Amino acid sequence: MRTEQASDSPLLQVIRERIERQQDRAISFRDYMDLCLYHPGLGYYMNSNRKIGRTGDFYTSASVGSVLGDMLAAYLRSFAETRTCDICLTEWGGGDGALARQMLDAIRRGSPELYGRLRFISVEKSPIHRGLQAEALAPHTGLVSYYTAEEWHAAGPWHNTLVFSNELPDAFPVHRIVSREAGWREIRVGWDHERKCLTEVEGPISGGGLEDFIRKEAIPPRTGQRFEVNLDALRWLRAVAGSLGSGSMLLTIDYGHEREELYAPHRMNGTLLCYRKHQASDTPLQFPGEQDMTAHVNFSALMDAGKEAGLESCGLLTQKQFLLEQGLLDELSDHDARDPLSPQARRNRAIRQLLLSDRMSELFKVLIQKKGEPR
């Protein structure tokens, strides 16, 4: 099937040029996905198009009222209770800044003492998102700083710091592999000159990182089954762990599973999905730079990488479990049933959506890892 690709698309031209420079006229899917999402100015996350919300391509948990931000603020309060020093809160990949705004609003409103000793750092790659965050966080300008990843790592080690992310690892570019009778093959991206479109090309596994991952994970070689390998997420987690000091924690919220579920026989096509105008598809070669591309997170691999980097796993919870532990049910309130648009009614609906939605309550997980003891 021919993919929809405008021949005059600037990003498509960049991709084709990259392909043509390779000896085998193909690039790894990981490099293709990286260009689609993060090419400066042309990548999906780097352009000015709206991504989140009704006019964007997808929703996040932060789109469902302020419930998630309020519960993360409750977690931060617990984190701060055992620490009398200043607290650093760092968000990695905060998108439009909505979640951070919800958290900081809740802390200032309910815990002024903590707000007074709080420092907030946003680590954000996209200049567009940094601009949106600056606008969203304007009421908290006095305690907000913006760092690049390199600046944040250079300023470490970070003691008594809570680092959190919401839907970050799923957006890292992934390798794609497939099991064939002759062994493992890597799915690459080439150009079909006759049909004038991008096309899949299978080749040998490239680099030791992929081979080591396949062997370590003991991925079952079912003929024809596809898998995603997110080496970038593991590198990110190891780097963050290496920059954390004593008394610090890493909280990762995302959708995914442990390895047994990800490698199950019913997942023959893997988990890679694209989102465009709130429509999901498994056609990543369409609309390069114009659609979100994600893959389910392998939480088992993140826990293993964290352990190797000195992090202790404190729990892997469903988002529902995490929210309940933070006291979400206490947030439900009585309201006038005749007014479904009242603030109380809207908040109750948001709470129920986060607790009852299969997508948000069970598929989303919260991984909590810590390093050292409070000082």
C-alpha positions as CSV (number, residue, x, y, z in Angstrom):
1,M,0.0,0.0,0.0
2,R,1.4,3.4,-0.9
3,T,1.9,5.8,2.0
4,E,0.7,9.4,1.9
5,Q,3.8,11.4,1.6
6,A,4.1,14.8,0.0
7,S,7.1,14.8,-2.3
8,D,7.8,18.5,-1.4
9,S,7.7,17.9,2.3
10,P,11.0,19.4,3.7
11,L,11.3,16.6,6.3
12,L,10.7,13.9,3.7
13,Q,13.5,15.4,1.7
14,V,15.8,15.3,4.8
15,I,14.9,11.7,5.4
16,R,15.5,10.7,1.7
17,E,18.9,12.4,1.8
18,R,19.9,10.6,4.9
19,I,18.8,7.3,3.3
20,E,20.8,8.0,0.1
21,R,24.0,8.6,2.1
22,Q,23.9,5.1,3.6
23,Q,25.7,2.3,1.8
24,D,22.7,0.0,1.8
25,R,20.3,2.9,1.1
26,A,18.4,2.4,4.4
27,I,18.4,3.9,7.9
28,S,17.4,2.3,11.1
29,F,13.8,2.8,12.2
30,R,15.2,4.4,15.3
31,D,16.9,7.1,13.3
32,Y,13.8,7.5,11.1
33,M,11.6,8.0,14.2
34,D,14.1,10.4,15.7
35,L,14.0,12.6,12.6
36,C,10.2,12.4,12.5
37,L,9.9,13.5,16.2
38,Y,12.9,15.6,17.0
39,H,14.4,17.1,13.8
40,P,15.1,20.8,14.7
41,G,12.2,22.8,13.3
42,L,10.6,20.0,11.3
43,G,10.1,17.2,13.8
44,Y,6.7,16.6,15.4
45,Y,7.7,17.7,18.8
46,M,9.8,20.6,17.6
47,N,7.3,22.4,15.5
48,S,4.6,24.8,16.7
49,N,1.5,22.7,15.9
50,R,-0.7,22.0,18.8
51,K,-0.1,18.4,20.1
52,I,-2.3,18.0,23.2
53,G,-6.0,18.5,23.7
54,R,-9.1,18.7,21.5
55,T,-7.3,20.6,18.7
56,G,-4.2,18.4,18.9
57,D,-3.6,14.7,18.3
58,F,-3.9,13.1,21.7
59,Y,-4.8,13.6,25.3
60,T,-2.7,13.0,28.4
61,S,-3.7,12.4,32.0
62,A,-3.0,16.0,32.7
63,S,-5.8,16.9,30.2
64,V,-8.4,15.4,32.6
65,G,-8.7,18.3,35.0
66,S,-6.1,18.9,37.6
67,V,-6.5,15.5,39.4
68,L,-3.1,14.0,38.4
69,G,-1.3,17.2,39.3
70,D,-3.0,17.4,42.7
71,M,-2.1,13.8,43.5
72,L,1.5,14.3,42.5
73,A,1.5,17.3,44.7
74,A,0.3,15.0,47.5
75,Y,3.2,12.7,46.8
76,L,5.6,15.6,46.8
77,R,4.3,16.5,50.3
78,S,5.1,13.0,51.5
79,F,8.5,13.2,49.9
80,A,9.3,16.5,51.6
81,E,8.0,15.4,55.1
82,T,11.3,13.6,55.9
83,R,13.5,16.4,54.5
84,T,14.0,19.6,56.4
85,C,16.2,21.1,53.6
86,D,15.2,22.8,50.4
87,I,13.5,20.5,47.9
88,C,14.2,20.3,44.2
89,L,11.4,19.2,41.9
90,T,12.5,18.4,38.3
91,E,10.2,17.5,35.4
92,W,11.7,15.9,32.4
93,G,9.9,16.5,29.1
94,G,7.0,18.5,30.5
95,G,5.2,19.3,27.2
96,D,2.9,22.3,27.5
97,G,3.6,22.7,31.2
98,A,0.0,21.9,32.3
99,L,1.0,19.1,34.7
100,A,3.7,21.2,36.4
101,R,1.3,24.2,36.7
102,Q,-1.3,21.9,38.4
103,M,1.3,20.6,40.9
104,L,2.7,24.0,41.7
105,D,-0.7,25.5,42.1
106,A,-1.7,22.8,44.5
107,I,1.5,23.1,46.6
108,R,1.2,26.9,46.8
109,R,-2.5,26.6,47.8
110,G,-2.2,23.8,50.3
111,S,1.4,23.8,51.5
112,P,2.8,27.3,51.6
113,E,5.8,26.3,53.8
114,L,6.8,23.7,51.3
115,Y,6.3,26.1,48.4
116,G,8.7,28.5,50.2
117,R,11.5,26.0,50.1
118,L,10.8,24.5,46.7
119,R,12.8,24.8,43.5
120,F,11.3,23.7,40.2
121,I,13.4,22.8,37.2
122,S,12.1,21.9,33.7
123,V,14.3,19.9,31.5
124,E,12.8,20.3,28.0
125,K,14.3,19.6,24.6
126,S,11.8,21.4,22.5
127,P,12.0,25.2,22.2
128,I,8.3,25.3,21.4
129,H,7.4,23.4,24.5
130,R,9.8,25.6,26.6
131,G,7.8,28.6,25.4
132,L,4.5,27.0,26.3
133,Q,5.8,26.1,29.7
134,A,7.0,29.6,30.3
135,E,3.5,30.9,29.6
136,A,1.8,28.2,31.8
137,L,4.2,28.6,34.7
138,A,4.3,32.4,34.7
139,P,2.5,32.6,38.1
140,H,5.4,30.7,39.5
141,T,8.3,32.5,37.8
142,G,10.3,33.0,41.0
143,L,11.0,29.3,41.6
144,V,11.1,28.0,38.0
145,S,14.3,27.4,36.0
146,Y,14.8,25.8,32.6
147,Y,17.7,23.5,31.9
148,T,18.9,21.5,28.9
149,A,19.7,17.9,29.7
150,E,23.4,18.7,29.5
151,E,23.1,21.6,31.9
152,W,21.1,19.5,34.4
153,H,23.6,16.6,34.4
154,A,26.5,19.0,34.7
155,A,25.0,20.6,37.8
156,G,24.6,17.3,39.6
157,P,24.7,15.4,41.8
158,W,21.1,16.4,42.8
159,H,20.4,15.7,46.4
160,N,16.9,15.6,47.9
161,T,15.4,15.9,44.4
162,L,12.2,14.4,43.0
163,V,12.5,13.8,39.3
164,F,9.3,13.0,37.5
165,S,8.1,12.5,33.9
166,N,4.7,11.9,32.4
167,E,4.7,10.0,29.0
168,L,8.3,10.5,28.3
169,P,10.0,7.1,27.6
170,D,7.2,6.1,25.2
171,A,8.2,9.0,23.0
172,F,11.9,8.0,22.7
173,P,12.8,6.6,19.2
174,V,12.8,2.8,19.1
175,H,14.5,0.1,17.1
176,R,12.2,-2.4,15.5
177,I,13.2,-6.0,15.1
178,V,11.4,-9.1,13.7
179,S,12.0,-12.8,14.2
180,R,12.6,-14.8,11.0
181,E,13.4,-18.5,10.5
182,A,17.0,-17.6,9.8
183,G,17.3,-15.4,12.9
184,W,16.7,-11.9,14.1
185,R,16.4,-9.1,11.6
186,E,16.2,-5.3,12.1
187,I,13.5,-3.3,10.4
188,R,15.0,-0.3,8.6
189,V,13.5,2.4,6.4
190,G,14.4,2.9,2.7
191,W,13.0,4.6,-0.4
192,D,11.0,2.8,-3.1
193,H,12.0,4.7,-6.3
194,E,9.4,3.0,-8.4
195,R,6.5,3.7,-6.1
196,K,8.0,7.0,-4.8
197,C,7.4,6.3,-1.1
198,L,9.2,5.2,2.0
199,T,9.3,1.5,2.5
200,E,10.4,-1.1,5.1
201,V,13.7,-2.9,4.5
202,E,14.9,-5.8,6.6
203,G,18.6,-6.1,7.4
204,P,21.0,-7.7,9.9
205,I,20.9,-6.5,13.5
206,S,23.1,-3.4,13.7
207,G,25.4,-2.8,16.7
208,G,26.1,-4.7,19.8
209,G,23.5,-2.8,21.8
210,L,20.6,-4.5,20.1
211,E,22.2,-7.9,20.2
212,D,22.9,-7.5,23.9
213,F,19.4,-6.4,24.6
214,I,17.8,-9.3,22.7
215,R,20.0,-11.8,24.5
216,K,19.6,-10.2,28.0
217,E,15.8,-10.0,27.6
218,A,15.5,-13.5,26.2
219,I,13.0,-12.2,23.7
220,P,11.1,-15.3,22.3
221,P,11.9,-15.9,18.6
222,R,8.4,-16.5,17.3
223,T,8.7,-16.3,13.5
224,G,7.1,-13.1,12.2
225,Q,6.7,-11.4,15.5
226,R,7.8,-7.8,15.8
227,F,9.2,-6.1,18.9
228,E,10.3,-2.6,19.8
229,V,13.7,-2.0,21.5
230,N,13.9,1.3,23.4
231,L,17.7,1.7,24.0
232,D,17.3,5.5,24.3
233,A,15.0,5.1,27.3
234,L,17.5,2.9,29.1
235,R,20.3,5.4,28.3
236,W,18.1,8.3,29.7
237,L,17.4,6.4,32.9
238,R,21.0,5.5,33.5
239,A,22.1,9.1,32.9
240,V,19.4,10.5,35.3
241,A,20.4,7.9,37.9
242,G,24.0,8.8,37.6
243,S,23.2,12.5,38.3
244,L,21.0,11.9,41.4
245,G,22.5,12.2,44.8
246,S,21.4,11.0,48.2
247,G,17.7,11.3,49.2
248,S,16.5,11.6,45.6
249,M,13.8,9.8,43.7
250,L,12.7,9.1,40.2
251,L,9.0,8.8,39.4
252,T,8.2,7.6,35.8
253,I,4.5,7.7,34.6
254,D,3.8,6.1,31.3
255,Y,1.9,3.4,29.5
256,G,3.4,0.0,29.1
257,H,4.0,-3.4,30.8
258,E,6.6,-5.7,32.2
259,R,8.4,-7.8,29.7
260,E,6.3,-11.0,30.0
261,E,3.2,-9.1,28.7
262,L,5.1,-7.1,26.0
263,Y,6.6,-10.3,24.6
264,A,3.3,-12.3,24.7
265,P,2.2,-14.3,21.7
266,H,-0.8,-12.1,21.0
267,R,1.4,-9.1,20.3
268,M,2.6,-10.2,16.9
269,N,2.8,-6.7,15.5
270,G,4.5,-5.1,18.6
271,T,3.0,-2.0,20.2
272,L,4.1,0.9,18.0
273,L,1.3,3.3,17.3
274,C,0.9,6.7,15.6
275,Y,-1.6,9.4,16.6
276,R,-2.9,12.1,14.3
277,K,-6.0,14.1,14.9
278,H,-7.0,11.7,17.7
279,Q,-6.9,8.7,15.2
280,A,-4.6,5.8,16.0
281,S,-2.8,3.9,13.3
282,D,0.1,1.5,12.8
283,T,1.4,3.3,9.7
284,P,4.6,5.1,10.9
285,L,5.8,5.7,7.3
286,Q,2.9,8.0,6.7
287,F,2.9,11.7,7.5
288,P,6.5,12.0,8.7
289,G,6.7,14.8,11.2
290,E,3.0,15.3,11.2
291,Q,2.0,12.6,13.7
292,D,3.0,11.3,17.1
293,M,4.8,8.0,17.3
294,T,5.0,5.9,20.4
295,A,5.7,2.4,21.8
296,H,4.7,0.8,25.1
297,V,7.4,1.1,27.8
298,N,9.2,-2.0,29.0
299,F,9.1,-1.3,32.7
300,S,11.1,-4.5,33.5
301,A,14.0,-3.2,31.5
302,L,13.8,0.2,33.2
303,M,13.9,-1.4,36.6
304,D,16.9,-3.5,35.6
305,A,18.7,-0.5,34.2
306,G,18.0,1.5,37.3
307,K,19.3,-1.2,39.6
308,E,22.5,-1.4,37.6
309,A,22.8,2.4,38.0
310,G,22.3,2.4,41.7
311,L,18.5,3.0,42.0
312,E,16.3,0.9,44.2
313,S,12.8,0.1,42.8
314,C,10.2,1.1,45.4
315,G,7.2,-0.1,43.4
316,L,5.6,-0.4,40.0
317,L,1.9,0.6,40.4
318,T,-0.9,1.0,38.0
319,Q,-1.9,4.7,37.8
320,K,-5.1,3.7,39.5
321,Q,-3.2,2.2,42.5
322,F,-1.0,5.2,42.7
323,L,-3.9,7.7,42.7
324,L,-5.7,5.7,45.3
325,E,-2.7,5.6,47.6
326,Q,-2.5,9.4,47.4
327,G,-6.0,9.7,48.6
328,L,-7.9,10.4,45.4
329,L,-11.2,9.0,46.7
330,D,-11.1,11.7,49.3
331,E,-11.4,14.3,46.5
332,L,-14.8,13.1,45.5
333,S,-17.4,15.6,46.7
334,D,-21.2,16.0,46.9
335,H,-22.7,18.3,44.3
336,D,-26.0,19.4,42.9
337,A,-26.9,16.7,40.4
338,R,-29.0,19.2,38.5
339,D,-25.9,21.0,37.4
340,P,-23.6,18.7,35.5
341,L,-21.3,21.6,34.6
342,S,-20.6,22.7,38.2
343,P,-16.9,22.5,39.3
344,Q,-17.6,19.7,41.7
345,A,-19.4,17.6,39.0
346,R,-16.6,18.2,36.5
347,R,-14.0,17.2,39.0
348,N,-15.9,14.0,40.0
349,R,-16.1,13.0,36.4
350,A,-12.4,13.6,36.0
351,I,-11.7,11.4,39.0
352,R,-13.9,8.6,37.7
353,Q,-12.3,8.8,34.3
354,L,-8.8,8.3,35.7
355,L,-10.0,5.5,37.9
356,L,-12.3,3.6,35.6
357,S,-10.8,4.2,32.1
358,D,-8.9,1.0,31.0
359,R,-6.5,3.1,29.1
360,M,-5.6,5.5,31.9
361,S,-6.1,3.4,35.0
362,E,-4.6,0.1,34.2
363,L,-2.4,0.5,31.1
364,F,-0.6,3.5,32.7
365,K,2.0,2.6,35.3
366,V,4.0,4.6,37.9
367,L,7.5,3.4,38.5
368,I,9.1,4.7,41.7
369,Q,12.8,4.4,42.2
370,K,15.1,5.9,44.8
371,K,18.8,6.6,45.4
372,G,20.3,6.9,48.8
373,E,18.8,8.2,52.0
374,P,17.6,11.7,52.9
375,R,20.3,14.0,54.3
